[in-house]
Amino acid sequence: MRIHCLQHAAFETPGTILEWAARHDHCWSYTRLYEPQPQFPPLTGFDWLLILGGAMGVREEDRYPWLKPEKEFIKATIESGKIVLGICLGAQLLAEALGADVYPNPVPEIGFWPIHPTPAAATHPLFGHLTGPLTVLHWHADTFTLPVGAMALASSAACAQQAFVADGRLVGLQFHPELTPELLHAMLHHDGHELVPGAWVQPADLVHQQAVELAAGQAFLFQLLDQLALRQANF
C-alpha cells in the first residue's frame, strides 16, 4: 500500500506510523509543505492520505499560501474515495474540507489528558477497541464543529471533538497518538513557548514525566490502522 503524507513541519514526522507501515511493507511519499514550492502527487499515485499536525491554523492562508492548494488537494482526495487520516491540524483540515467550522477552542489543551469514547464508539468497527478513557498527548488551541454526516467517537473535558469518522474512511484525531518520545522532545523544543499556564496546559517538566503514556496511544493507533487496512482491502 502507498501512503502519502502531508507534513507541515520538519520535526513533526509520521512518528510511530512509520513503524506500523514498515511492519506491513507499505511505502511512503511526502509533500513537505514547509519546503519551497511543495508539490502534490496525482491522485493515482497513492492509496492513503495522512495529514499531520503543525503550529499554523487552517485560516492562516495569507501567512501560509500553500494552505489553499493543500485544501484543494484534500478535497480532491476525499472525492476520489480514498482513506484519509488527519491528526491535530490534519483533523481540522479534514473537518473543514467536509464543511465544518474551525475556530478557537475555549481554552488551549496541551499535555497528557484523557479522552473518553462516545457511546457510538463501542459499536464502530474502527473504534471498538477504545473501551474506556485513554490518556494521550494533546497540543492544540483550535477545535471544529462535527462535519455533517460524521460520527463523533471521542471527547475530552477541555474539547468536545477529539475523534470523528465520516463515510467509514475519513478519520480525524485531534490528539497525537503518533508521537514517539523523540518527537515529543522536538515539539517541546520548537513549540514550548506555547506552554502558557492555563487550566488545560501542563508545564514542560510534567509533559516530559508523562512520556510513558505515549505507548498507550500507539497501541490504540496501531489497532485503528489495522482496521483501516482491512477496510482498504475490501475496497
Sequence and secondary structure as in RCSB ss.txt:
>XXXX:A:sequence
MRIHCLQHAAFETPGTILEWAARHDHCWSYTRLYEPQPQFPPLTGFDWLLILGGAMGVREEDRYPWLKPEKEFIK
ATIESGKIVLGICLGAQLLAEALGADVYPNPVPEIGFWPIHPTPAAATHPLFGHLTGPLTVLHWHADTFTLPVGA
MALASSAACAQQAFVADGRLVGLQFHPELTPELLHAMLHHDGHELVPGAWVQPADLVHQQAVELAAGQAFLFQLL
DQLALRQANF
>XXXX:A:secstr
 EEEEEE STT   THHHHHHHHTT EEEEEETTSSS     GGG SEEEE   SS TT TTT TTHHHHHHHHH
HHHHTT EEEEETHHHHHHHHHTT  EEEEEEEEEEEEEEEE GGGGG TTTTT  S EEEEEEEEEEE   TT 
EEEEE SS S SEEEETTTEEEESS TT  HHHHHHHHHHHGGG   BTTB  HHHHHHTGGGHHHHHHHHHHHH
HHHHHHHHT 
